[in-house]
């Protein structure tokens, strides 16, 4: 029995899932439910927590990594260029901890099939990682992934709060016929999706199993390099070497270091030597 039954009230996610299952437009059934910041119209005030988080749901469930994950994806928020085939898709959302406080500097590593259902296993097409901003928000520009035998339409993602374990999961599309036959599919991982002038816009908020006290979200791992050469604000190139807290690391992706991106926290950027 899930939390939606035991808590005795209807959660925002439950309302969205019910609307999708019934084929209704989400806004029509969300009257009286706290609005996400991304759904606010001009003149509306954002809620005290921007946006409202989970109100009784469990943390985002994990799922299998599958056979197509590759480490060391590029740091980027867009997986497409002018010549990329497929229906454009923007996926946006927030990363929260258990107290519904946003997590800044969380790593999100996305990978997916192209419009024909094929993965690029030699390069990094439709692969990329990014970090949440100070509000815990992220946005990915990509395409609607194609289908391939045995699976419904989906996007893979790894999510990691600074210094915490990695959540590996998948995101799904509502109304897909194969959702009913895919043994891996989980309705808790359905995005909300709407048409947007020939493209599509999707939203999903991750809730990580990260304890949080009341008040503002704890800051990411403190800035500094105890006994090491790593320093926030430094521009690093692939191959550069630093030390942090004793161990040595080699840079995997060119980037400018930020608080919370210390080498032990971001395996997409640094590899232990």
C-alpha positions, 0 to 999 in steps of 0.5 A: 500500500502506498503513501497516497492511501495511508496518509488519507489525502490526495498528493499532487503526483497522485492527481497528475497520474490519475489525470493521465490515466484518464486521458484528461488535461492535467490543468483541469484536475489540478484546481486547488493543488499547489502550482509548480513554479514552471506552471505559474502564469504572469502575475501569480505569486510563487509558493514559499517553496519553489515549487511545492515538492512531494507531500507524502510520496516516497523518494523517486524509485530506482530502476535498472541502468540497462546495457547502454550507459557510458561514463564520462558524458559531456557537460551540456544541457542540450543534446541536439543541434540544428540538424538533429532528427526527431521531435524536440523535447524539453524536460525540466524539473527540480531535485529535492531531498526528503524535507522537500528542500531543493538540492543545488549542485546535484548531478544529472546524467542523461542518456537515451535512444535516437529517433530510430530507437538506437543508442550511440555506443561509440560516441556521445550522441544523446548523452550528457550531464548537467547540474541543478542550479541554486534553486535545485532546477534543471532543464534538458533539451533533447528529442522524443526517443524512438522505440526499440524491441521490448521497451516502451519509450523512456529516458535514462538518468542518474541523479546524485546529490553532492557527496551522496549515493547515485540514484539510477532510474528512467523517465516515461511518457504517458499514453504510450501503448507499450507502457502496459507490456513493458515489465520495467515500466513504473507509473511513478516515473511518468513525466507530465508531457504537453504539446508545444507548437510541434515540440513537446514539454515534459516535467518531472521532479526527483526526490532523493533519499537525502535527509534534510532538516527544517529551513533552507537546504544545506549547502553543498560540500563546503568550498575549499581543498583541505590539504589539496590543490583543487580550488573553486573558480579554477578552470580545469581542462581534461587531463589536469591533475589535482589533489583533494583531501589527500587523494589525487584526481585527473580531470575528465571534462573541461569545466570551471570548478564550483562549490559542491563539485569537489572531486569526490562528489562528481565522478563525471568530472574527476577520476581517482588516480 
